[in-house]
Amino acid sequence: MIKLIKPYITFDEVKDEFEEIFESGWFTKGKFVEEFREEIKSYTGAKHAYLTTSATTALTMALRLLDIKEGDEVIVSDFSFPATANVVEDIGAVPIFADVSLDTFNMTPEQLESKITDRTKAVIFVDALGNPSGIHDIKEICDRYNLPLIEDGACAIGSSENGVRCGAIADITCFSFHPRKLLTTGEGGAVTFNSDDYVDFFDIKLNHGAKVTDGKFDFVDYGYNYRLPELQCVMGIKQFQKLDTIVKSRNKIRDEYIKGLEPLGYSVQKLSNSIIYNVQSLVFTVPEDIDRDTLVKYLKENGVETTIGTYCLSATTYYKDKYNDVQPNALYLEKNSITFPCYDGVDIEYILKKINKYR
């Protein structure tokens, strides 16, 4: 079976540091945690970075930082993994689904402005499948309306727009290091930002509400343990050392797929002109005469793992039943997008051959 994704990390790369950690007995809040944080800041250009257990917990912390309350509205990109809306729902706020472009798969400025009300308190822009196209336009609108912009950059480490890397564009950015992501720590996430005003919040909230004053340890607030262990941070550090090389390689693979599939009527996710794209997920929409689900089944039978692009949040059972506000473009993309394997050594020739035979 040709797998959908393979991690860019091996045990040989981390074994020396793993042995060091086991010998020291220092499994958390150690030097590798701090080194990983520094790598994230250095790479993204963000002034501050904090590690979390996932992008979901990072998004939750971002909403709590902004003091989003029950009944507040948060506008979210509708083409995403459900976590984007779930964190809003969980906090008691109302997710307002903004439809996306059929080209970039991202929230459009027009959709954003049409959803803003006097109850809107924040915007979550999703870099769909790692593509940040249009985020600066969204930021401009948010600034005009005095709305904080949270970038759901779960898939976007390694991407940039207008020469600015994801992590340093929005007011707050949340990353994921899940195994499906380009850079993985098994599970894990991070939140980045530039404002010094947010530092105390994260220092305290991510340490069970604790603060040290004049050498005394006190719990001045309620808080959480969303820490990432030393072992996982080693994995992240090693992959940062080759991330740009990985991104270049994946773009070459993307070009090969485009060359083979566009003549057959497949349409690749589009990028704005100023994008460096990490190709987190290589997604096409299928031709009108092809049923996506049947194609996925056929390729699986022929040894190729594929999947959908991602989900139309407003059409999921929970959100459709509660809000009944299905967005048409996001729904079209959920039903007609397909993700192909993309990594060094993948047998593109075989995959394209099977797709040609399917037609």
C-alpha positions in Angstrom: 0.0 0.0 0.0 1.3 3.5 -0.9 0.6 5.4 2.3 -0.9 8.9 2.3 2.0 10.3 4.3 5.3 9.3 5.9 7.0 11.2 8.7 10.3 13.0 7.9 12.0 11.6 11.1 13.8 8.4 12.0 14.8 6.9 15.3 18.5 7.1 14.4 18.1 10.9 14.2 16.9 11.2 17.8 18.4 8.2 19.6 21.4 10.1 21.1 19.1 12.8 22.6 16.6 10.2 23.8 19.4 8.4 25.6 20.5 11.7 27.2 17.0 12.3 28.4 16.6 8.9 29.9 20.0 9.1 31.6 19.2 12.5 33.1 15.7 11.6 34.1 14.6 15.1 33.0 11.5 14.3 30.9 9.7 17.7 31.0 10.4 21.4 31.2 14.0 20.9 30.2 16.5 22.2 27.7 14.9 20.5 24.6 11.5 22.2 25.4 13.3 25.6 25.4 15.3 24.8 22.3 12.1 23.8 20.4 10.5 27.0 21.4 13.5 28.9 20.1 13.4 27.0 16.9 9.8 27.9 16.3 10.4 31.6 17.0 13.5 31.7 14.9 11.8 30.0 11.9 8.5 31.8 11.9 9.8 35.2 12.9 7.3 35.4 15.8 8.5 37.1 19.0 6.9 34.5 21.3 6.2 30.8 21.1 4.6 28.4 23.6 4.2 24.7 23.3 0.9 22.9 23.8 -0.4 19.3 23.5 -2.2 20.0 20.2 -3.5 22.7 17.9 -6.8 22.2 19.6 -5.5 23.2 23.0 -3.6 26.1 21.4 -6.8 27.4 19.8 -8.6 27.0 23.2 -5.9 29.1 24.9 -6.1 31.7 22.2 -9.9 32.1 22.8 -9.4 32.3 26.5 -6.7 34.9 26.1 -9.1 37.0 24.1 -11.8 36.6 26.8 -14.3 35.1 24.4 -17.5 34.5 26.4 -20.8 32.7 26.1 -22.9 34.2 23.4 -20.0 35.9 21.6 -19.6 35.2 17.9 -16.4 34.0 16.3 -16.2 33.8 12.5 -14.5 30.7 11.3 -13.4 29.3 8.0 -16.0 26.6 7.0 -13.6 24.3 5.2 -11.5 22.8 8.0 -11.2 20.0 10.6 -14.0 20.2 13.2 -11.6 21.3 15.9 -11.7 24.8 14.5 -15.4 25.2 15.4 -15.4 22.8 18.3 -13.1 25.1 20.4 -15.6 28.0 19.9 -18.6 25.8 20.8 -16.8 24.4 23.8 -16.2 27.8 25.3 -19.9 28.7 24.9 -19.5 31.1 22.0 -21.2 30.8 18.6 -19.2 29.7 15.5 -20.2 31.7 12.5 -19.3 29.8 9.3 -17.7 31.8 6.5 -17.6 30.2 3.1 -14.4 29.7 1.1 -13.0 30.3 -2.3 -13.3 27.3 -4.7 -9.7 28.1 -5.8 -7.7 28.6 -2.6 -10.2 26.8 -0.3 -9.7 29.7 2.1 -12.1 32.2 3.7 -12.7 35.2 1.4 -12.7 38.9 2.4 -16.3 39.2 1.0 -17.5 36.3 3.2 -15.8 37.7 6.2 -17.3 41.2 5.9 -20.7 39.8 5.3 -20.6 37.8 8.6 -19.4 40.6 10.9 -22.0 41.9 13.5 -21.8 43.8 16.7 -21.5 40.4 18.5 -18.4 39.4 16.5 -15.4 39.2 18.9 -12.7 37.3 16.9 -12.0 35.7 13.5 -10.3 32.3 13.0 -8.8 32.1 9.5 -7.7 28.5 8.5 -4.7 28.0 6.3 -6.6 25.3 4.4 -4.3 22.3 4.0 -1.3 24.6 4.7 -2.2 27.3 2.2 -2.2 30.8 3.7 -3.4 32.5 0.5 -5.3 35.7 1.4 -4.5 35.9 5.0 -3.0 39.5 4.7 -6.3 40.6 3.2 -8.2 39.1 6.0 -5.9 40.7 8.6 -6.5 44.1 7.0 -10.3 43.7 7.4 -9.8 42.5 11.0 -7.7 45.5 11.8 -10.3 47.8 10.3 -13.0 46.3 12.5 -10.7 46.0 15.5 -11.2 42.3 15.6 -8.3 40.0 16.7 -7.3 37.5 14.1 -6.4 33.9 15.1 -4.6 31.9 12.4 -5.5 28.2 12.5 -2.1 27.3 11.1 -2.5 23.6 12.1 -1.2 22.6 8.7 0.9 25.6 7.8 4.3 25.3 9.4 6.7 26.2 6.6 4.3 28.3 4.5 4.4 32.0 4.0 2.6 34.9 2.3 4.2 38.2 1.1 7.5 37.0 2.6 6.1 36.6 6.1 5.9 33.1 7.5 2.8 31.7 9.1 3.2 32.3 12.8 4.1 36.0 12.5 1.1 37.3 10.4 -2.0 37.1 12.6 -2.4 38.3 16.2 -2.1 34.7 17.3 -1.2 31.6 15.4 -1.9 28.0 16.4 0.2 25.1 14.9 -0.2 21.3 15.0 2.5 18.6 15.1 0.2 15.7 14.6 1.5 12.7 12.5 -0.4 13.9 9.4 1.5 17.2 9.6 4.7 18.1 7.8 6.6 18.4 11.1 5.4 15.9 13.7 6.1 15.3 17.3 3.6 12.5 17.5 1.1 14.8 19.1 1.7 18.4 20.0 1.1 22.0 19.1 2.3 25.6 19.5 0.9 29.1 19.8 2.9 32.1 18.5 2.4 35.8 18.7 4.3 39.1 18.7 2.5 41.1 21.5 4.3 41.3 24.8 0.9 41.8 26.4 0.1 38.1 26.0 3.2 36.7 27.8 2.0 36.7 31.4 -1.3 35.0 30.4 0.6 32.1 28.8 3.3 31.9 31.5 0.6 31.5 34.1 -2.2 29.6 32.3 0.1 27.0 30.9 1.7 26.4 34.4 -1.5 25.5 36.4 -2.1 29.2 37.2 1.2 29.4 39.0 3.5 32.4 39.3 6.8 33.0 41.1 7.1 36.3 42.8 10.2 37.2 45.0 11.2 33.6 44.9 7.8 32.5 46.2 5.6 30.1 44.3 1.8 30.9 44.3 -1.3 29.9 42.3 -2.7 33.3 41.2 -5.2 31.9 38.7 -6.6 28.7 37.5 -4.6 27.0 34.7 -3.8 23.9 32.8 -1.1 21.4 32.0 -0.7 21.4 28.2 3.0 20.7 28.3 5.0 19.0 25.5 7.6 16.5 26.9 11.3 16.6 26.1 11.3 13.5 23.9 8.7 15.0 21.6 10.6 18.3 21.4 13.7 16.5 20.2 11.6 15.2 17.3 10.5 18.7 16.4 14.0 20.2 16.6 15.4 17.6 14.2 12.8 18.2 11.6 13.2 22.0 11.7 16.8 21.5 10.6 15.5 20.2 7.2 12.1 21.8 6.9 12.9 24.1 4.0 14.4 21.2 2.1 11.2 19.2 2.7 9.1 22.0 1.5 11.1 22.3 -1.8 10.9 18.6 -2.4 7.1 18.5 -1.8 6.6 21.3 -4.3 8.5 19.4 -7.0 6.2 16.4 -6.3 3.2 18.7 -6.5 4.4 20.0 -9.9 4.6 16.4 -11.2 1.0 15.6 -10.1 -0.2 18.8 -11.7 1.5 17.9 -15.0 -0.2 14.5 -14.9 -3.7 15.3 -13.6 -4.7 18.7 -15.0 -4.9 17.4 -18.6 -7.4 14.9 -17.2 -9.6 17.6 -15.7 -8.4 17.6 -12.1 -8.0 21.0 -10.5 -5.3 21.6 -7.9 -5.8 23.9 -4.9 -4.7 27.3 -6.1 -2.1 29.7 -4.5 -1.9 33.5 -4.5 1.2 34.8 -6.3 3.1 35.6 -3.1 2.8 32.2 -1.5 5.5 29.8 -0.4 3.4 26.6 0.1 4.5 23.7 2.3 2.2 21.3 0.4 1.0 19.9 3.8 -1.7 18.1 1.8 -1.8 17.7 -1.9 -5.4 18.2 -2.8 -7.2 18.3 -6.1 -10.9 18.6 -7.0 -12.1 15.8 -9.3 -13.6 16.3 -12.8 -17.4 16.7 -12.9 -17.9 13.2 -14.4 -16.0 11.4 -11.6 -17.4 10.4 -8.2 -14.8 11.2 -5.6 -15.8 8.4 -3.2 -15.7 5.8 -6.0 -12.3 7.0 -7.0 -11.0 6.7 -3.4 -12.3 3.2 -3.2 -10.8 2.2 -6.6 -7.3 3.6 -5.6 -7.4 1.8 -2.3 -8.2 -1.5 -4.1 -5.1 -0.8 -6.2 -2.8 -0.1 -3.3 -3.0 3.7 -3.0 -4.2 5.4 0.1 -6.1 8.7 -0.4 -8.7 10.7 1.5 -10.9 13.7 1.2 -9.5 17.2 1.4 -11.2 18.1 4.6 -14.7 18.9 6.0 -17.5 21.4 5.5 -18.0 22.2 9.2 -21.5 23.7 8.7 -22.7 20.4 7.1 -21.5 18.1 9.8 -24.4 16.6 11.7 -23.9 18.5 14.9 -23.5 22.0 13.4 -26.1 21.5 10.7 -28.7 20.4 13.2 -27.9 23.3 15.6 -27.3 26.2 13.2 -28.6 25.1 9.7 -26.2 27.4 7.9 -24.5 25.1 5.3 -22.0 27.0 3.1 -22.1 25.8 -0.5 -18.5 26.2 -1.6 -17.2 24.4 1.5 -19.8 21.6 0.9 -18.7 21.2 -2.7 -15.1 20.9 -1.7 -15.8 18.3 0.9 -17.7 16.2 -1.6 -15.3 16.6 -4.6 -11.8 17.0 -3.2 -9.2 14.2 -2.9 -5.8 14.2 -1.2 -2.9 12.3 -2.8 0.2 10.8 -1.3 3.1 13.3 -1.3 6.5 12.6 0.1 10.0 11.6 -1.1 10.0 8.3 -2.9 6.3 8.1 -3.6 5.6 6.2 -6.8 3.8 9.0 -8.7 4.1 7.2 -12.0 2.1 4.2 -10.6 -0.5 6.5 -9.1 -1.0 8.5 -12.3 -1.2 5.3 -14.3 -4.0 3.9 -12.1 -5.9 7.2 -12.3 -5.6 7.2 -16.1 -6.9 3.7 -16.2 -9.9 4.7 -14.0 -11.0 7.2 -16.6 
